[in-house]
């Protein structure tokens, strides 16, 4: 049993989504192992959604992952996805 866990599912359709799926990492959740997107991809998805809650999430991810995020990957995909200015606002 334990605490309920909310998850978001997505289907890889475009180039970026396929890349994000390929970069997914395995984590242990209870007795199971599941694949979750890498922190960089979660940041990019949050920047695309652009809701106030997503802004809080991006700040938290950037702080938690400080020094471990692949900045080149983030910058490259942010530019391609049209969220480069949003990323820069959180990187300042």
Backbone as XML, in Angstrom:
<?xml version="1.0"?>
<chain id="A" units="angstrom">
  <residue number="1" name="UNK">
    <atom name="N" x="0.846" y="-1.183" z="0.000"/>
    <atom name="CA" x="0.000" y="0.000" z="0.000"/>
    <atom name="C" x="0.885" y="1.237" z="0.000"/>
  </residue>
  <residue number="2" name="UNK">
    <atom name="N" x="0.760" y="2.115" z="0.950"/>
    <atom name="CA" x="1.569" y="3.329" z="0.968"/>
    <atom name="C" x="0.788" y="4.520" z="0.470"/>
  </residue>
  <residue number="3" name="UNK">
    <atom name="N" x="1.518" y="5.581" z="0.211"/>
    <atom name="CA" x="0.902" y="6.823" z="-0.234"/>
    <atom name="C" x="0.567" y="6.754" z="-1.718"/>
  </residue>
  <residue number="4" name="UNK">
    <atom name="N" x="-0.544" y="7.396" z="-2.122"/>
    <atom name="CA" x="-0.869" y="7.418" z="-3.550"/>
    <atom name="C" x="0.149" y="8.275" z="-4.305"/>
  </residue>
  <residue number="5" name="UNK">
    <atom name="N" x="0.414" y="7.889" z="-5.524"/>
    <atom name="CA" x="1.359" y="8.611" z="-6.368"/>
    <atom name="C" x="0.658" y="9.031" z="-7.644"/>
  </residue>
  <residue number="6" name="UNK">
    <atom name="N" x="0.770" y="10.312" z="-7.985"/>
    <atom name="CA" x="0.180" y="10.819" z="-9.213"/>
    <atom name="C" x="1.257" y="10.827" z="-10.291"/>
  </residue>
  <residue number="7" name="UNK">
    <atom name="N" x="0.928" y="10.327" z="-11.459"/>
    <atom name="CA" x="1.881" y="10.313" z="-12.565"/>
    <atom name="C" x="1.235" y="10.905" z="-13.811"/>
  </residue>
  <residue number="8" name="UNK">
    <atom name="N" x="2.067" y="11.471" z="-14.661"/>
    <atom name="CA" x="1.618" y="11.952" z="-15.965"/>
    <atom name="C" x="2.184" y="11.010" z="-17.009"/>
  </residue>
  <residue number="9" name="UNK">
    <atom name="N" x="1.350" y="10.596" z="-17.934"/>
    <atom name="CA" x="1.782" y="9.740" z="-19.031"/>
    <atom name="C" x="1.811" y="10.559" z="-20.305"/>
  </residue>
  <residue number="10" name="UNK">
    <atom name="N" x="2.770" y="10.251" z="-21.178"/>
    <atom name="CA" x="2.785" y="10.903" z="-22.471"/>
    <atom name="C" x="3.223" y="9.920" z="-23.531"/>
  </residue>
  <residue number="11" name="UNK">
    <atom name="N" x="2.831" y="10.204" z="-24.757"/>
    <atom name="CA" x="3.194" y="9.379" z="-25.891"/>
    <atom name="C" x="4.203" y="10.143" z="-26.729"/>
  </residue>
  <residue number="12" name="UNK">
    <atom name="N" x="5.298" y="9.491" z="-27.083"/>
    <atom name="CA" x="6.350" y="10.132" z="-27.859"/>
    <atom name="C" x="5.929" y="10.220" z="-29.323"/>
  </residue>
  <residue number="13" name="UNK">
    <atom name="N" x="5.698" y="11.437" z="-29.786"/>
    <atom name="CA" x="5.243" y="11.629" z="-31.163"/>
    <atom name="C" x="6.240" y="12.435" z="-31.999"/>
  </residue>
  <residue number="14" name="UNK">
    <atom name="N" x="6.787" y="13.497" z="-31.454"/>
    <atom name="CA" x="7.700" y="14.345" z="-32.219"/>
    <atom name="C" x="9.151" y="14.028" z="-31.885"/>
  </residue>
  <residue number="15" name="UNK">
    <atom name="N" x="10.063" y="14.691" z="-32.584"/>
    <atom name="CA" x="11.500" y="14.463" z="-32.374"/>
    <atom name="C" x="11.906" y="14.670" z="-30.920"/>
  </residue>
  <residue number="16" name="UNK">
    <atom name="N" x="11.442" y="15.793" z="-30.342"/>
    <atom name="CA" x="11.827" y="16.056" z="-28.952"/>
    <atom name="C" x="11.262" y="14.994" z="-28.007"/>
  </residue>
  <residue number="17" name="UNK">
    <atom name="N" x="10.011" y="14.648" z="-28.178"/>
    <atom name="CA" x="9.397" y="13.663" z="-27.287"/>
    <atom name="C" x="10.089" y="12.312" z="-27.388"/>
  </residue>
  <residue number="18" name="UNK">
    <atom name="N" x="10.489" y="11.931" z="-28.582"/>
    <atom name="CA" x="11.223" y="10.674" z="-28.756"/>
    <atom name="C" x="12.555" y="10.758" z="-28.016"/>
  </residue>
  <residue number="19" name="UNK">
    <atom name="N" x="13.253" y="11.883" z="-28.149"/>
    <atom name="CA" x="14.543" y="12.067" z="-27.469"/>
    <atom name="C" x="14.353" y="12.011" z="-25.953"/>
  </residue>
  <residue number="20" name="UNK">
    <atom name="N" x="13.328" y="12.672" z="-25.450"/>
    <atom name="CA" x="13.061" y="12.666" z="-24.009"/>
    <atom name="C" x="12.782" y="11.246" z="-23.535"/>
  </residue>
  <residue number="21" name="UNK">
    <atom name="N" x="12.042" y="10.485" z="-24.309"/>
    <atom name="CA" x="11.741" y="9.102" z="-23.949"/>
    <atom name="C" x="13.014" y="8.255" z="-23.931"/>
  </residue>
  <residue number="22" name="UNK">
    <atom name="N" x="13.884" y="8.465" z="-24.914"/>
    <atom name="CA" x="15.146" y="7.726" z="-24.974"/>
    <atom name="C" x="16.042" y="8.034" z="-23.782"/>
  </residue>
  <residue number="23" name="UNK">
    <atom name="N" x="15.967" y="9.259" z="-23.272"/>
    <atom name="CA" x="16.803" y="9.683" z="-22.144"/>
    <atom name="C" x="16.211" y="9.316" z="-20.778"/>
  </residue>
  <residue number="24" name="UNK">
    <atom name="N" x="15.024" y="8.748" z="-20.770"/>
    <atom name="CA" x="14.370" y="8.404" z="-19.499"/>
    <atom name="C" x="15.278" y="7.513" z="-18.657"/>
  </residue>
  <residue number="25" name="UNK">
    <atom name="N" x="15.165" y="7.680" z="-17.340"/>
    <atom name="CA" x="15.984" y="6.910" z="-16.406"/>
    <atom name="C" x="15.084" y="6.028" z="-15.543"/>
  </residue>
  <residue number="26" name="UNK">
    <atom name="N" x="15.621" y="4.918" z="-15.081"/>
    <atom name="CA" x="14.864" y="4.027" z="-14.204"/>
    <atom name="C" x="15.010" y="4.454" z="-12.760"/>
  </residue>
  <residue number="27" name="UNK">
    <atom name="N" x="13.896" y="4.457" z="-12.047"/>
    <atom name="CA" x="13.901" y="4.732" z="-10.614"/>
    <atom name="C" x="13.054" y="3.671" z="-9.921"/>
  </residue>
  <residue number="28" name="UNK">
    <atom name="N" x="13.328" y="3.463" z="-8.665"/>
    <atom name="CA" x="12.560" y="2.499" z="-7.893"/>
    <atom name="C" x="11.366" y="3.210" z="-7.270"/>
  </residue>
  <residue number="29" name="UNK">
    <atom name="N" x="10.202" y="2.619" z="-7.436"/>
    <atom name="CA" x="8.973" y="3.144" z="-6.855"/>
    <atom name="C" x="8.315" y="1.981" z="-6.137"/>
  </residue>
  <residue number="30" name="UNK">
    <atom name="N" x="8.466" y="1.966" z="-4.824"/>
    <atom name="CA" x="7.992" y="0.815" z="-4.063"/>
    <atom name="C" x="8.813" y="-0.400" z="-4.436"/>
  </residue>
  <residue number="31" name="UNK">
    <atom name="N" x="8.147" y="-1.442" z="-4.854"/>
    <atom name="CA" x="8.843" y="-2.672" z="-5.259"/>
    <atom name="C" x="9.118" y="-2.719" z="-6.755"/>
  </residue>
  <residue number="32" name="UNK">
    <atom name="N" x="8.704" y="-1.701" z="-7.457"/>
    <atom name="CA" x="8.838" y="-1.702" z="-8.920"/>
    <atom name="C" x="9.876" y="-0.697" z="-9.378"/>
  </residue>
  <residue number="33" name="UNK">
    <atom name="N" x="10.345" y="-0.918" z="-10.578"/>
    <atom name="CA" x="11.220" y="0.039" z="-11.241"/>
    <atom name="C" x="10.434" y="0.627" z="-12.408"/>
  </residue>
  <residue number="34" name="UNK">
    <atom name="N" x="10.450" y="1.946" z="-12.492"/>
    <atom name="CA" x="9.734" y="2.620" z="-13.574"/>
    <atom name="C" x="10.685" y="3.588" z="-14.273"/>
  </residue>
  <residue number="35" name="UNK">
    <atom name="N" x="10.340" y="3.942" z="-15.494"/>
    <atom name="CA" x="11.134" y="4.919" z="-16.232"/>
    <atom name="C" x="10.481" y="6.294" z="-16.099"/>
  </residue>
  <residue number="36" name="UNK">
    <atom name="N" x="11.299" y="7.288" z="-15.795"/>
    <atom name="CA" x="10.831" y="8.670" z="-15.696"/>
    <atom name="C" x="11.743" y="9.547" z="-16.546"/>
  </residue>
  <residue number="37" name="UNK">
    <atom name="N" x="11.203" y="10.653" z="-17.008"/>
    <atom name="CA" x="12.031" y="11.524" z="-17.834"/>
    <atom name="C" x="13.134" y="12.155" z="-16.992"/>
  </residue>
  <residue number="38" name="UNK">
    <atom name="N" x="14.234" y="12.472" z="-17.657"/>
    <atom name="CA" x="15.387" y="13.097" z="-17.001"/>
    <atom name="C" x="14.999" y="14.501" z="-16.527"/>
  </residue>
  <residue number="39" name="UNK">
    <atom name="N" x="15.694" y="15.010" z="-15.508"/>
    <atom name="CA" x="15.358" y="16.340" z="-14.980"/>
    <atom name="C" x="15.360" y="17.436" z="-16.044"/>
  </residue>
  <residue number="40" name="UNK">
    <atom name="N" x="16.306" y="17.381" z="-16.979"/>
    <atom name="CA" x="16.349" y="18.390" z="-18.039"/>
    <atom name="C" x="15.070" y="18.375" z="-18.861"/>
  </residue>
  <residue number="41" name="UNK">
    <atom name="N" x="14.574" y="17.194" z="-19.153"/>
    <atom name="CA" x="13.352" y="17.093" z="-19.948"/>
    <atom name="C" x="12.129" y="17.529" z="-19.153"/>
  </residue>
  <residue number="42" name="UNK">
    <atom name="N" x="12.134" y="17.272" z="-17.866"/>
    <atom name="CA" x="11.031" y="17.757" z="-17.031"/>
    <atom name="C" x="11.023" y="19.279" z="-17.026"/>
  </residue>
  <residue number="43" name="UNK">
    <atom name="N" x="12.192" y="19.896" z="-16.937"/>
    <atom name="CA" x="12.284" y="21.358" z="-17.009"/>
    <atom name="C" x="11.696" y="21.846" z="-18.331"/>
  </residue>
  <residue number="44" name="UNK">
    <atom name="N" x="12.092" y="21.215" z="-19.434"/>
    <atom name="CA" x="11.596" y="21.644" z="-20.744"/>
    <atom name="C" x="10.078" y="21.489" z="-20.857"/>
  </residue>
  <residue number="45" name="UNK">
    <atom name="N" x="9.541" y="20.390" z="-20.370"/>
    <atom name="CA" x="8.083" y="20.207" z="-20.395"/>
    <atom name="C" x="7.393" y="21.275" z="-19.556"/>
  </residue>
  <residue number="46" name="UNK">
    <atom name="N" x="7.980" y="21.588" z="-18.410"/>
    <atom name="CA" x="7.399" y="22.620" z="-17.541"/>
    <atom name="C" x="7.456" y="23.992" z="-18.217"/>
  </residue>
  <residue number="47" name="UNK">
    <atom name="N" x="8.559" y="24.274" z="-18.917"/>
    <atom name="CA" x="8.660" y="25.547" z="-19.639"/>
    <atom name="C" x="7.631" y="25.623" z="-20.758"/>
  </residue>
  <residue number="48" name="UNK">
    <atom name="N" x="7.375" y="24.514" z="-21.418"/>
    <atom name="CA" x="6.352" y="24.482" z="-22.469"/>
    <atom name="C" x="4.960" y="24.712" z="-21.895"/>
  </residue>
  <residue number="49" name="UNK">
    <atom name="N" x="4.668" y="24.122" z="-20.740"/>
    <atom name="CA" x="3.342" y="24.275" z="-20.129"/>
    <atom name="C" x="3.129" y="25.711" z="-19.659"/>
  </residue>
  <residue number="50" name="UNK">
    <atom name="N" x="4.166" y="26.312" z="-19.072"/>
    <atom name="CA" x="4.185" y="27.735" z="-18.711"/>
    <atom name="C" x="3.048" y="28.186" z="-17.788"/>
  </residue>
  <residue number="51" name="UNK">
    <atom name="N" x="2.689" y="27.336" z="-16.830"/>
    <atom name="CA" x="1.691" y="27.718" z="-15.835"/>
    <atom name="C" x="2.415" y="28.189" z="-14.569"/>
  </residue>
  <residue number="52" name="UNK">
    <atom name="N" x="1.774" y="28.943" z="-13.702"/>
    <atom name="CA" x="2.435" y="29.376" z="-12.464"/>
    <atom name="C" x="3.012" y="28.206" z="-11.651"/>
  </residue>
  <residue number="53" name="UNK">
    <atom name="N" x="2.303" y="27.093" z="-11.542"/>
    <atom name="CA" x="2.809" y="25.943" z="-10.793"/>
    <atom name="C" x="4.058" y="25.379" z="-11.466"/>
  </residue>
  <residue number="54" name="UNK">
    <atom name="N" x="4.107" y="25.440" z="-12.795"/>
    <atom name="CA" x="5.277" y="24.962" z="-13.526"/>
    <atom name="C" x="6.492" y="25.841" z="-13.246"/>
  </residue>
  <residue number="55" name="UNK">
    <atom name="N" x="6.280" y="27.134" z="-13.092"/>
    <atom name="CA" x="7.381" y="28.046" z="-12.765"/>
    <atom name="C" x="7.985" y="27.667" z="-11.412"/>
  </residue>
  <residue number="56" name="UNK">
    <atom name="N" x="7.123" y="27.374" z="-10.454"/>
    <atom name="CA" x="7.617" y="26.936" z="-9.134"/>
    <atom name="C" x="8.384" y="25.623" z="-9.253"/>
  </residue>
  <residue number="57" name="UNK">
    <atom name="N" x="7.857" y="24.715" z="-10.056"/>
    <atom name="CA" x="8.522" y="23.420" z="-10.252"/>
    <atom name="C" x="9.895" y="23.588" z="-10.900"/>
  </residue>
  <residue number="58" name="UNK">
    <atom name="N" x="9.976" y="24.456" z="-11.915"/>
    <atom name="CA" x="11.259" y="24.680" z="-12.592"/>
    <atom name="C" x="12.282" y="25.225" z="-11.596"/>
  </residue>
  <residue number="59" name="UNK">
    <atom name="N" x="11.871" y="26.187" z="-10.790"/>
    <atom name="CA" x="12.799" y="26.733" z="-9.780"/>
    <atom name="C" x="13.280" y="25.640" z="-8.832"/>
  </residue>
  <residue number="60" name="UNK">
    <atom name="N" x="12.363" y="24.794" z="-8.394"/>
    <atom name="CA" x="12.723" y="23.715" z="-7.463"/>
    <atom name="C" x="13.663" y="22.701" z="-8.122"/>
  </residue>
  <residue number="61" name="UNK">
    <atom name="N" x="13.385" y="22.338" z="-9.362"/>
    <atom name="CA" x="14.237" y="21.381" z="-10.072"/>
    <atom name="C" x="15.626" y="21.972" z="-10.276"/>
  </residue>
  <residue number="62" name="UNK">
    <atom name="N" x="15.689" y="23.230" z="-10.708"/>
    <atom name="CA" x="16.978" y="23.881" z="-10.944"/>
    <atom name="C" x="17.800" y="23.938" z="-9.651"/>
  </residue>
  <residue number="63" name="UNK">
    <atom name="N" x="17.145" y="24.201" z="-8.545"/>
    <atom name="CA" x="17.855" y="24.261" z="-7.258"/>
    <atom name="C" x="18.304" y="22.867" z="-6.820"/>
  </residue>
  <residue number="64" name="UNK">
    <atom name="N" x="17.417" y="21.903" z="-6.913"/>
    <atom name="CA" x="17.729" y="20.530" z="-6.488"/>
    <atom name="C" x="18.824" y="19.907" z="-7.346"/>
  </residue>
  <residue number="65" name="UNK">
    <atom name="N" x="18.817" y="20.212" z="-8.624"/>
    <atom name="CA" x="19.767" y="19.608" z="-9.568"/>
    <atom name="C" x="20.962" y="20.515" z="-9.874"/>
  </residue>
  <residue number="66" name="UNK">
    <atom name="N" x="21.142" y="21.557" z="-9.077"/>
    <atom name="CA" x="22.207" y="22.538" z="-9.315"/>
    <atom name="C" x="23.548" y="21.845" z="-9.580"/>
  </residue>
  <residue number="67" name="UNK">
    <atom name="N" x="24.170" y="22.205" z="-10.693"/>
    <atom name="CA" x="25.465" y="21.647" z="-11.050"/>
    <atom name="C" x="25.405" y="20.286" z="-11.739"/>
  </residue>
  <residue number="68" name="UNK">
    <atom name="N" x="24.220" y="19.691" z="-11.808"/>
    <atom name="CA" x="24.087" y="18.368" z="-12.428"/>
    <atom name="C" x="23.302" y="18.375" z="-13.722"/>
  </residue>
  <residue number="69" name="UNK">
    <atom name="N" x="22.665" y="19.490" z="-14.038"/>
    <atom name="CA" x="21.875" y="19.560" z="-15.266"/>
    <atom name="C" x="22.788" y="19.737" z="-16.475"/>
  </residue>
  <residue number="70" name="UNK">
    <atom name="N" x="22.404" y="19.121" z="-17.576"/>
    <atom name="CA" x="23.134" y="19.254" z="-18.830"/>
    <atom name="C" x="22.671" y="20.555" z="-19.484"/>
  </residue>
  <residue number="71" name="UNK">
    <atom name="N" x="23.413" y="21.616" z="-19.229"/>
    <atom name="CA" x="23.025" y="22.958" z="-19.694"/>
    <atom name="C" x="23.013" y="23.064" z="-21.222"/>
  </residue>
  <residue number="72" name="UNK">
    <atom name="N" x="23.924" y="22.373" z="-21.889"/>
    <atom name="CA" x="23.939" y="22.422" z="-23.358"/>
    <atom name="C" x="22.686" y="21.790" z="-23.937"/>
  </residue>
  <residue number="73" name="UNK">
    <atom name="N" x="22.310" y="20.639" z="-23.375"/>
    <atom name="CA" x="21.093" y="19.955" z="-23.817"/>
    <atom name="C" x="19.883" y="20.864" z="-23.602"/>
  </residue>
  <residue number="74" name="UNK">
    <atom name="N" x="19.782" y="21.453" z="-22.413"/>
    <atom name="CA" x="18.670" y="22.356" z="-22.097"/>
    <atom name="C" x="18.618" y="23.524" z="-23.080"/>
  </residue>
  <residue number="75" name="UNK">
    <atom name="N" x="19.751" y="24.173" z="-23.296"/>
    <atom name="CA" x="19.788" y="25.348" z="-24.173"/>
    <atom name="C" x="19.422" y="24.985" z="-25.606"/>
  </residue>
  <residue number="76" name="UNK">
    <atom name="N" x="19.942" y="23.872" z="-26.089"/>
    <atom name="CA" x="19.677" y="23.448" z="-27.461"/>
    <atom name="C" x="18.195" y="23.171" z="-27.684"/>
  </residue>
  <residue number="77" name="UNK">
    <atom name="N" x="17.611" y="22.367" z="-26.806"/>
    <atom name="CA" x="16.191" y="22.038" z="-26.975"/>
    <atom name="C" x="15.288" y="23.216" z="-26.649"/>
  </residue>
  <residue number="78" name="UNK">
    <atom name="N" x="15.667" y="24.053" z="-25.694"/>
    <atom name="CA" x="14.854" y="25.236" z="-25.379"/>
    <atom name="C" x="14.743" y="26.125" z="-26.613"/>
  </residue>
  <residue number="79" name="UNK">
    <atom name="N" x="15.857" y="26.277" z="-27.330"/>
    <atom name="CA" x="15.837" y="27.086" z="-28.548"/>
    <atom name="C" x="14.929" y="26.450" z="-29.594"/>
  </residue>
  <residue number="80" name="UNK">
    <atom name="N" x="15.072" y="25.143" z="-29.793"/>
    <atom name="CA" x="14.263" y="24.446" z="-30.792"/>
    <atom name="C" x="12.777" y="24.450" z="-30.455"/>
  </residue>
  <residue number="81" name="UNK">
    <atom name="N" x="12.470" y="24.419" z="-29.164"/>
    <atom name="CA" x="11.076" y="24.369" z="-28.719"/>
    <atom name="C" x="10.458" y="25.757" z="-28.529"/>
  </residue>
  <residue number="82" name="UNK">
    <atom name="N" x="11.269" y="26.812" z="-28.691"/>
    <atom name="CA" x="10.748" y="28.174" z="-28.558"/>
    <atom name="C" x="10.576" y="28.646" z="-27.125"/>
  </residue>
  <residue number="83" name="UNK">
    <atom name="N" x="11.311" y="28.046" z="-26.192"/>
    <atom name="CA" x="11.194" y="28.455" z="-24.782"/>
    <atom name="C" x="12.540" y="28.954" z="-24.233"/>
  </residue>
  <residue number="84" name="UNK">
    <atom name="N" x="13.402" y="29.394" z="-25.136"/>
    <atom name="CA" x="14.739" y="29.846" z="-24.753"/>
    <atom name="C" x="14.692" y="31.015" z="-23.766"/>
  </residue>
  <residue number="85" name="UNK">
    <atom name="N" x="13.817" y="31.997" z="-24.010"/>
    <atom name="CA" x="13.706" y="33.150" z="-23.107"/>
    <atom name="C" x="13.223" y="32.721" z="-21.725"/>
  </residue>
  <residue number="86" name="UNK">
    <atom name="N" x="12.296" y="31.780" z="-21.691"/>
    <atom name="CA" x="11.796" y="31.288" z="-20.395"/>
    <atom name="C" x="12.912" y="30.600" z="-19.624"/>
  </residue>
  <residue number="87" name="UNK">
    <atom name="N" x="13.709" y="29.781" z="-20.318"/>
    <atom name="CA" x="14.814" y="29.100" z="-19.655"/>
    <atom name="C" x="15.814" y="30.109" z="-19.104"/>
  </residue>
  <residue number="88" name="UNK">
    <atom name="N" x="16.148" y="31.114" z="-19.909"/>
    <atom name="CA" x="17.116" y="32.123" z="-19.467"/>
    <atom name="C" x="16.621" y="32.856" z="-18.227"/>
  </residue>
  <residue number="89" name="UNK">
    <atom name="N" x="15.321" y="33.067" z="-18.122"/>
    <atom name="CA" x="14.766" y="33.752" z="-16.946"/>
    <atom name="C" x="15.016" y="32.939" z="-15.674"/>
  </residue>
  <residue number="90" name="UNK">
    <atom name="N" x="15.048" y="31.615" z="-15.782"/>
    <atom name="CA" x="15.283" y="30.771" z="-14.616"/>
    <atom name="C" x="16.763" y="30.517" z="-14.385"/>
  </residue>
  <residue number="91" name="UNK">
    <atom name="N" x="17.578" y="30.765" z="-15.387"/>
    <atom name="CA" x="19.009" y="30.504" z="-15.284"/>
    <atom name="C" x="19.786" y="31.691" z="-14.744"/>
  </residue>
  <residue number="92" name="UNK">
    <atom name="N" x="19.127" y="32.841" z="-14.672"/>
    <atom name="CA" x="19.803" y="34.064" z="-14.228"/>
    <atom name="C" x="20.145" y="34.031" z="-12.759"/>
  </residue>
</chain>
